[in-house]
Amino acid sequence: MRPFLYGGDMVSEVRLSRGAVKPEWNELPWKFEAGTPNSGGAIGLAEAVKYLSRLGMDSVREHEAELTEYVLKRLSELDLLEVYGPRRVEVRSGVISFNIRGLDPHSVAALLDDRGIAVRSGFHCAQPLHEYLGLREGSVRASFYVYNTYGDADALVEGLASIVKLLQAS
């Protein structure tokens, strides 16, 4: 079988024969490994694994759960905010999806971005779920992990509180 992509290490040797280039394909699997391997990605992954191993995955999960619980509690105090998913942190990750009633998710994300708060808006590769939930425009998603702080959590909640306040004033 001839390769359909071409790149480094696919060829073991190249010869010129009667004015035509004749490649000698490398052995499998290299014959089908086009291009340069993602060495930087592999090194980055190895370092991330070392870092998380030093922290300990139990500590990572505990931090994520504490931040998530903190944010869920604070968000429950905001008017007009709908949070999706279970409230118990034991059965969820550090991802919190929500909407503000009366405002589309993309506008919420843009207003938070104006305050330096990064979230995602849209369907998050789960459009059938959003349709099932009746969320025709999607949702806003905030994610918390080991590198997030309570300051980050407070910034999100305070940003959302100011958006809700603006909505209620209009």
C-alpha positions in Angstrom: 0.0 0.0 0.0 1.3 3.4 -0.9 1.2 6.2 1.7 -1.4 8.9 1.3 0.7 11.6 3.2 4.4 12.3 2.8 7.0 13.5 5.3 10.2 12.8 7.3 11.2 9.2 8.2 8.7 7.6 5.7 11.5 7.0 3.2 14.6 4.9 4.0 16.4 5.9 0.8 15.8 7.9 -2.4 17.5 7.1 -5.8 17.4 8.7 -9.1 16.6 6.2 -11.8 16.3 7.3 -15.5 15.4 10.8 -14.5 12.8 9.8 -12.0 12.9 9.9 -8.2 12.4 6.4 -6.8 11.8 6.3 -3.0 12.4 3.2 -0.9 9.7 3.2 1.7 10.7 2.6 5.3 9.4 -0.4 7.3 6.1 -0.3 9.0 4.9 1.6 10.9 7.3 4.4 9.8 6.1 4.2 6.2 2.8 5.7 7.3 4.2 8.2 9.9 4.3 11.4 7.9 6.1 14.4 9.2 7.9 15.3 12.3 6.7 13.7 15.6 5.2 16.0 18.1 8.3 15.9 20.3 7.4 19.2 22.1 4.0 17.8 22.9 5.5 14.6 24.3 8.0 16.5 26.5 5.2 18.8 27.7 3.0 15.8 28.5 5.8 14.2 30.5 6.5 17.3 32.5 2.7 17.7 33.2 2.6 14.2 34.5 5.6 14.8 36.7 4.1 18.0 38.1 0.8 16.4 38.8 2.6 13.4 40.4 4.5 15.7 42.7 1.2 17.4 43.8 -0.6 14.1 44.1 -3.8 13.5 42.3 -5.8 13.3 45.6 -4.6 16.9 46.4 -5.5 18.0 42.9 -9.0 16.5 43.1 -9.5 18.0 46.6 -8.6 21.5 45.5 -10.8 21.2 42.4 -13.7 20.0 44.6 -13.3 22.7 47.2 -13.2 25.5 44.5 -16.2 24.0 42.7 -18.2 23.7 45.9 -17.3 27.3 46.8 -18.3 28.6 43.4 -21.6 26.6 43.3 -22.5 28.0 46.8 -21.8 31.6 45.7 -23.6 31.3 42.4 -26.7 29.9 44.2 -27.0 33.4 45.9 -27.3 35.2 42.5 -30.6 36.1 41.0 -31.3 35.3 37.4 -28.5 32.7 37.3 -29.3 29.1 36.3 -26.6 26.5 37.0 -26.8 23.1 35.2 -25.7 19.8 36.6 -25.6 18.2 40.0 -24.9 20.3 43.1 -22.9 17.6 44.9 -19.2 18.0 44.1 -18.6 14.3 44.7 -20.4 13.5 41.4 -19.1 16.4 39.2 -15.8 17.8 38.0 -14.6 21.4 38.1 -16.7 22.4 35.2 -19.7 24.6 35.9 -22.2 25.4 33.1 -24.7 28.2 33.6 -26.8 31.0 32.0 -28.1 34.3 33.1 -31.9 34.6 32.3 -32.5 37.3 29.8 -29.0 37.4 28.3 -27.5 35.1 25.7 -24.4 33.1 26.7 -22.1 34.8 24.2 -22.9 38.2 25.6 -22.2 36.9 29.2 -18.9 35.5 28.0 -18.0 38.8 26.3 -18.9 40.9 29.4 -16.8 38.6 31.6 -14.0 38.8 29.0 -14.1 42.6 29.4 -13.3 42.0 33.1 -10.4 39.7 32.3 -12.4 36.5 33.1 -12.0 33.6 30.6 -15.0 31.4 30.1 -16.4 29.5 27.1 -19.9 30.0 25.6 -21.8 27.9 23.1 -22.7 24.2 22.9 -19.3 22.8 24.1 -19.5 19.8 21.7 -22.8 18.8 23.3 -25.5 20.4 21.1 -28.0 17.5 21.6 -27.8 17.9 25.4 -28.3 21.6 25.1 -31.3 21.0 22.9 -32.7 18.5 25.3 -32.3 21.0 28.1 -34.0 23.7 26.0 -30.9 25.8 25.8 -31.2 27.0 22.2 -28.2 29.3 22.4 -26.0 27.1 24.5 -24.5 27.9 27.9 -21.6 29.6 29.6 -18.9 27.2 31.0 -16.3 28.0 33.6 -13.7 25.5 34.5 -11.6 25.1 37.7 -8.5 23.1 38.2 -5.3 23.0 40.2 -4.0 26.3 38.9 -7.1 28.3 39.8 -7.4 30.2 43.1 -10.2 31.4 45.3 -9.4 34.9 43.9 -10.2 33.5 40.4 -13.5 32.1 41.8 -14.4 35.4 43.5 -13.6 37.3 40.3 -16.0 35.1 38.3 -18.8 35.4 40.9 -18.3 39.2 41.3 -18.3 39.6 37.5 -21.5 37.7 37.2 -23.1 39.6 40.1 -22.3 42.9 38.3 -23.8 41.6 35.1 -27.0 40.6 37.0 -27.1 44.0 38.7 -26.9 45.7 35.3 -29.7 43.6 33.9 -31.9 44.2 36.9 -31.3 48.0 36.6 -32.3 48.1 32.9 
